[in-house]
């Protein structure tokens, strides 16, 4: 069990004291670690082929280095929300899952180092993820055909948090980082510390973090019951040989957060107490047999508990025991072809206890096999993928449901000279309905609704086509993507306009649907002068989701347009930007509209060396215009706005 109060504050002096002994060895290595401001080539670690992030064949985004430091937030959803095509759900400051191209929930996989998060965040919108971005080295976002690797639960996209808890490469020496920060909008106090030590044969990793905040301030006043307290840590290590490695890690995550009640002080206060302990193992072997370049195995096991408190009373308790095994094999090149194949096995035992448990006990087991092949010749790249999944959900007296899902993808890229490339992708993906969509039937006080599933729900099928244009020049980068996704038997939670047990009845339903959208990003170096280097980033995205019959789908993400101006000079770095969210008036039945708003943000930091260690002071401002902003994708949009004007400042140490 982690210490109860602020363990990181006590660890920081220890880290500082350790740095002089390591200065001589580490002085020349400060610029080679994860906090480096310019990262030349970033690999997508969730991809068995380990492709570069800028590969035009697959739509992929990677946040690392200075960008990650500037965008890192309390939740994984908010940490990736300024990427093209990505927004965040919102259930208060403690809950935010990624929404990718209008798709969320059970269609978005949130991974930790390429393995499932193994939490209950996809069960309901009020459940937080146990994958915390605070310790991330990089965050990877996969869209379109590239999600085939991860099964039907990734039909909408994948977000993978890489935190190095199981070291995969030998790095002799001692490295570490620490951070202390606080903010004004919720009196947040946060801290983290991380230490990595190793030799040519072994590495050890340890980390710990804690975050505490009070009820936050919004332009209209304080939002009651929005306080957050979370903490966690991990211990991991690996052994290395001439042909591979084997490692393991044990981690703990705890979070206590309230469901914001807006400015209604008489509303019933619901708080959630969540705890997860997980164990991960990973091993890789190079050239295990002729024809196989690399074999990788991952195993993760999870013990998760989640209690919904109504005042001092326990309303619902969720117990989730789950495990996942994943095998990946990369084969040797066959002429111009290279590829990977593998298998994935998992099981999930979900138990909801209490008078207001809205889902019965269920046991879910699944397995899948996949293969992907890539052909490269001159300016042309072609990629093919296939996957088969089987899922069985057992719900006791309610019966068992079994589904088979087939997925296939085809994508290609043509390099039109040295600068331009054109990409096209087509994929057919199927998703099996999950337990909560099938069997929910009861009041859920945290979401102020009565949810009802449908055991007759069938396989959901998506057929997506995408066209992309990319330009990579000296100081100028541009990409544009257009996509269309046709769903057969799309599963969604709709408002019925009726009530059950004095709560709004929400029904899991199924119908054909259409998604179409566009996203663009432009990055330009405006100049590198004696007064500093200036860069401009522009981005925008839009998605439209409707049923085939023409009605709007509920809680669709609004259009966005954003801009950032970046500057750096001699250790100083600054950014100012804004994101405009358009009015969302294309709403479903019984859904209210949301007015548009613009959020202004800024960042400034100064990095300096003391001996062999690097320090960085930073300050971040968010919602600087103090705008009242309601997130259309949130069930709380009419109750709790986003936090108001906020100043966050802190100090980081790298050694």
BELCOR-V774437 format. One record per residue. N is the residue number from 0. OMEGA is omega in whole degrees, 0 to 359 (NA if undefined). NEAR is the number of other C-alpha atoms within 8 Angstrom. Layout:
N|OMEGA|NEAR ; N|OMEGA|NEAR
This chain:
0|179|2 ; 1|176|6 ; 2|188|6 ; 3|189|5 ; 4|166|4 ; 5|180|9 ; 6|184|12 ; 7|181|12 ; 8|178|9 ; 9|181|8 ; 10|186|9 ; 11|177|10 ; 12|178|8 ; 13|179|8 ; 14|180|10 ; 15|181|8 ; 16|182|7 ; 17|189|8 ; 18|181|11 ; 19|180|10 ; 20|183|6 ; 21|189|11 ; 22|185|12 ; 23|182|8 ; 24|189|7 ; 25|191|14 ; 26|184|10 ; 27|187|7 ; 28|186|7 ; 29|184|13 ; 30|184|7 ; 31|185|6 ; 32|192|7 ; 33|180|7 ; 34|179|9 ; 35|186|11 ; 36|178|6 ; 37|179|6 ; 38|189|8 ; 39|181|4 ; 40|181|6 ; 41|179|8 ; 42|178|8 ; 43|187|11 ; 44|179|9 ; 45|181|9 ; 46|179|8 ; 47|178|9 ; 48|176|7 ; 49|181|9 ; 50|178|8 ; 51|183|9 ; 52|183|11 ; 53|180|6 ; 54|184|9 ; 55|183|10 ; 56|183|13 ; 57|177|12 ; 58|186|10 ; 59|174|11 ; 60|175|10 ; 61|177|11 ; 62|182|10 ; 63|176|12 ; 64|183|14 ; 65|179|10 ; 66|179|8 ; 67|179|12 ; 68|183|9 ; 69|186|8 ; 70|182|9 ; 71|183|11 ; 72|182|9 ; 73|183|11 ; 74|179|14 ; 75|179|14 ; 76|179|13 ; 77|181|15 ; 78|181|13 ; 79|191|15 ; 80|177|10 ; 81|175|9 ; 82|183|8 ; 83|178|10 ; 84|185|11 ; 85|171|12 ; 86|184|14 ; 87|167|13 ; 88|182|14 ; 89|173|13 ; 90|186|14 ; 91|185|12 ; 92|181|10 ; 93|186|11 ; 94|176|13 ; 95|178|16 ; 96|179|16 ; 97|169|16 ; 98|185|14 ; 99|179|13 ; 100|176|9 ; 101|183|11 ; 102|183|9 ; 103|175|11 ; 104|185|12 ; 105|177|10 ; 106|182|12 ; 107|176|17 ; 108|171|12 ; 109|187|12 ; 110|171|13 ; 111|180|12 ; 112|176|11 ; 113|179|10 ; 114|183|9 ; 115|176|10 ; 116|175|10 ; 117|177|8 ; 118|181|11 ; 119|185|10 ; 120|179|12 ; 121|181|9 ; 122|182|9 ; 123|185|8 ; 124|181|12 ; 125|183|10 ; 126|179|10 ; 127|172|11 ; 128|175|15 ; 129|175|8 ; 130|186|10 ; 131|182|10 ; 132|188|12 ; 133|186|9 ; 134|188|7 ; 135|169|11 ; 136|173|11 ; 137|178|12 ; 138|184|14 ; 139|180|15 ; 140|181|11 ; 141|180|13 ; 142|171|13 ; 143|187|13 ; 144|183|13 ; 145|181|9 ; 146|182|14 ; 147|180|17 ; 148|195|9 ; 149|170|8 ; 150|188|11 ; 151|177|13 ; 152|179|11 ; 153|183|14 ; 154|180|14 ; 155|181|14 ; 156|182|14 ; 157|170|14 ; 158|184|13 ; 159|178|13 ; 160|181|16 ; 161|184|13 ; 162|173|10 ; 163|181|10 ; 164|169|11 ; 165|181|13 ; 166|181|13 ; 167|177|8 ; 168|178|6 ; 169|176|12 ; 170|181|9 ; 171|177|9 ; 172|183|9 ; 173|180|11 ; 174|178|10 ; 175|173|11 ; 176|180|11 ; 177|180|13 ; 178|170|11 ; 179|182|12 ; 180|175|12 ; 181|179|11 ; 182|186|12 ; 183|189|9 ; 184|181|12 ; 185|182|11 ; 186|182|10 ; 187|172|13 ; 188|181|11 ; 189|178|11 ; 190|176|14 ; 191|174|14 ; 192|182|14 ; 193|179|11 ; 194|175|11 ; 195|180|11 ; 196|182|12 ; 197|175|13 ; 198|178|10 ; 199|186|8 ; 200|185|9 ; 201|176|11 ; 202|179|15 ; 203|179|12 ; 204|173|16 ; 205|176|12 ; 206|178|11 ; 207|178|13 ; 208|176|14 ; 209|181|14 ; 210|179|12 ; 211|178|11 ; 212|178|12 ; 213|174|10 ; 214|186|12 ; 215|178|14 ; 216|173|12 ; 217|181|14 ; 218|181|10 ; 219|181|6 ; 220|182|7 ; 221|179|10 ; 222|185|14 ; 223|176|13 ; 224|180|12 ; 225|181|15 ; 226|184|13 ; 227|174|15 ; 228|179|11 ; 229|180|11 ; 230|181|11 ; 231|179|12 ; 232|182|12 ; 233|173|13 ; 234|181|12 ; 235|179|14 ; 236|181|14 ; 237|171|14 ; 238|185|10 ; 239|175|13 ; 240|182|7 ; 241|186|4 ; 242|179|8 ; 243|182|10 ; 244|172|13 ; 245|183|11 ; 246|180|14 ; 247|177|12 ; 248|173|13 ; 249|183|11 ; 250|180|11 ; 251|177|11 ; 252|177|12 ; 253|178|11 ; 254|174|12 ; 255|184|11 ; 256|179|12 ; 257|173|14 ; 258|186|14 ; 259|181|13 ; 260|180|15 ; 261|179|11 ; 262|178|10 ; 263|184|7 ; 264|179|7 ; 265|181|4 ; 266|180|6 ; 267|182|7 ; 268|177|10 ; 269|177|13 ; 270|181|13 ; 271|178|13 ; 272|187|12 ; 273|178|11 ; 274|177|11 ; 275|169|13 ; 276|180|11 ; 277|177|11 ; 278|180|11 ; 279|172|11 ; 280|181|12 ; 281|178|12 ; 282|178|11 ; 283|179|11 ; 284|178|11 ; 285|177|10 ; 286|181|11 ; 287|177|9 ; 288|178|5 ; 289|179|6 ; 290|179|7 ; 291|181|13 ; 292|184|12 ; 293|173|12 ; 294|183|14 ; 295|175|11 ; 296|177|11 ; 297|174|13 ; 298|180|11 ; 299|178|13 ; 300|193|12 ; 301|171|14 ; 302|190|11 ; 303|176|12 ; 304|188|11 ; 305|182|11 ; 306|175|12 ; 307|184|13 ; 308|175|13 ; 309|190|11 ; 310|177|8 ; 311|183|5 ; 312|176|6 ; 313|178|10 ; 314|181|12 ; 315|174|13 ; 316|177|14 ; 317|173|11 ; 318|181|12 ; 319|173|14 ; 320|184|11 ; 321|175|12 ; 322|181|12 ; 323|175|14 ; 324|181|11 ; 325|178|11 ; 326|178|11 ; 327|179|12 ; 328|176|13 ; 329|184|14 ; 330|178|11 ; 331|181|9 ; 332|175|8 ; 333|188|6 ; 334|180|4 ; 335|181|8 ; 336|168|10 ; 337|184|12 ; 338|182|13 ; 339|176|13 ; 340|181|11 ; 341|182|11 ; 342|182|11 ; 343|181|11 ; 344|180|11 ; 345|176|11 ; 346|182|11 ; 347|179|11 ; 348|185|12 ; 349|180|11 ; 350|175|11 ; 351|186|13 ; 352|177|9 ; 353|181|9 ; 354|183|6 ; 355|175|11 ; 356|186|14 ; 357|179|12 ; 358|181|10 ; 359|175|10 ; 360|180|10 ; 361|173|12 ; 362|182|11 ; 363|174|12 ; 364|181|11 ; 365|172|11 ; 366|180|11 ; 367|174|12 ; 368|184|11 ; 369|175|13 ; 370|177|12 ; 371|182|11 ; 372|181|11 ; 373|179|11 ; 374|180|10 ; 375|178|10 ; 376|180|7 ; 377|183|4 ; 378|188|8 ; 379|174|10 ; 380|180|12 ; 381|180|12 ; 382|180|13 ; 383|179|11 ; 384|178|13 ; 385|177|12 ; 386|173|14 ; 387|178|11 ; 388|170|13 ; 389|180|11 ; 390|175|12 ; 391|178|11 ; 392|179|13 ; 393|183|10 ; 394|176|12 ; 395|182|8 ; 396|179|4 ; 397|176|5 ; 398|180|7 ; 399|177|9 ; 400|179|8 ; 401|179|8 ; 402|172|10 ; 403|182|9 ; 404|179|13 ; 405|178|11 ; 406|178|12 ; 407|180|12 ; 408|176|14 ; 409|178|12 ; 410|184|14 ; 411|177|12 ; 412|176|13 ; 413|176|10 ; 414|183|11 ; 415|186|9 ; 416|184|6 ; 417|189|5 ; 418|189|9 ; 419|171|11 ; 420|180|13 ; 421|182|13 ; 422|176|13 ; 423|180|12 ; 424|177|16 ; 425|176|12 ; 426|174|14 ; 427|184|12 ; 428|179|14 ; 429|180|13 ; 430|175|11 ; 431|177|12 ; 432|182|11 ; 433|189|8 ; 434|183|10 ; 435|177|9 ; 436|181|13 ; 437|196|13 ; 438|178|13 ; 439|179|14 ; 440|179|10 ; 441|180|11 ; 442|176|13 ; 443|189|12 ; 444|182|8 ; 445|179|9 ; 446|179|8 ; 447|180|9 ; 448|175|12 ; 449|184|16 ; 450|179|14 ; 451|178|13 ; 452|181|13 ; 453|181|11 ; 454|180|8 ; 455|179|5 ; 456|183|11 ; 457|177|8 ; 458|174|11 ; 459|185|13 ; 460|178|12 ; 461|174|13 ; 462|187|11 ; 463|173|13 ; 464|184|11 ; 465|177|12 ; 466|183|11 ; 467|177|11 ; 468|184|11 ; 469|173|12 ; 470|178|11 ; 471|180|9 ; 472|178|7 ; 473|178|4 ; 474|179|8 ; 475|179|11 ; 476|183|11 ; 477|173|11 ; 478|180|11 ; 479|179|11 ; 480|173|11 ; 481|182|11 ; 482|176|11 ; 483|184|11 ; 484|179|11 ; 485|180|11 ; 486|168|13 ; 487|182|10 ; 488|176|12 ; 489|183|11 ; 490|182|11 ; 491|180|7 ; 492|185|8 ; 493|173|9 ; 494|182|11 ; 495|184|9 ; 496|178|7 ; 497|183|6 ; 498|176|9 ; 499|184|8 ; 500|179|6 ; 501|178|5 ; 502|176|10 ; 503|180|13 ; 504|177|14 ; 505|188|12 ; 506|171|11 ; 507|186|14 ; 508|184|11 ; 509|179|9 ; 510|176|10 ; 511|184|11 ; 512|180|13 ; 513|173|13 ; 514|174|13 ; 515|184|11 ; 516|180|12 ; 517|176|12 ; 518|179|13 ; 519|175|12 ; 520|176|12 ; 521|175|12 ; 522|183|12 ; 523|172|10 ; 524|182|11 ; 525|179|9 ; 526|177|7 ; 527|189|9 ; 528|175|6 ; 529|178|4 ; 530|177|6 ; 531|179|9 ; 532|182|13 ; 533|178|12 ; 534|179|12 ; 535|174|13 ; 536|173|11 ; 537|177|11 ; 538|177|12 ; 539|177|13 ; 540|177|13 ; 541|176|11 ; 542|180|14 ; 543|180|10 ; 544|180|12 ; 545|167|12 ; 546|179|12 ; 547|179|9 ; 548|175|5 ; 549|180|6 ; 550|178|8 ; 551|172|11 ; 552|183|10 ; 553|171|9 ; 554|178|9 ; 555|181|12 ; 556|180|10 ; 557|174|11 ; 558|179|12 ; 559|171|11 ; 560|184|11 ; 561|179|11 ; 562|175|11 ; 563|172|11 ; 564|184|11 ; 565|179|12 ; 566|172|11 ; 567|182|11 ; 568|169|9 ; 569|178|4 ; 570|176|9 ; 571|178|10 ; 572|181|12 ; 573|179|11 ; 574|170|11 ; 575|183|11 ; 576|180|11 ; 577|174|11 ; 578|178|11 ; 579|175|11 ; 580|184|11 ; 581|173|10 ; 582|175|11 ; 583|180|13 ; 584|174|7 ; 585|191|6 ; 586|178|13 ; 587|177|10 ; 588|178|7 ; 589|179|7 ; 590|181|8 ; 591|177|6 ; 592|178|10 ; 593|179|10 ; 594|179|8 ; 595|179|10 ; 596|178|11 ; 597|179|9 ; 598|180|12 ; 599|180|12 ; 600|180|12 ; 601|179|11 ; 602|171|13 ; 603|179|11 ; 604|177|12 ; 605|180|10 ; 606|180|10 ; 607|182|8 ; 608|171|8 ; 609|186|7 ; 610|180|7 ; 611|182|15 ; 612|177|14 ; 613|176|12 ; 614|176|12 ; 615|171|11 ; 616|182|11 ; 617|173|12 ; 618|179|11 ; 619|174|12 ; 620|178|12 ; 621|185|12 ; 622|185|13 ; 623|176|12 ; 624|179|7 ; 625|180|9 ; 626|173|12 ; 627|188|11 ; 628|178|8 ; 629|184|11 ; 630|186|12 ; 631|182|12 ; 632|187|11 ; 633|171|10 ; 634|182|9 ; 635|190|11 ; 636|180|11 ; 637|185|7 ; 638|188|9 ; 639|175|13 ; 640|173|13 ; 641|176|10 ; 642|179|11 ; 643|182|14 ; 644|185|14 ; 645|173|12 ; 646|178|11 ; 647|180|11 ; 648|182|11 ; 649|184|11 ; 650|178|11 ; 651|177|12 ; 652|174|11 ; 653|174|12 ; 654|NA|14
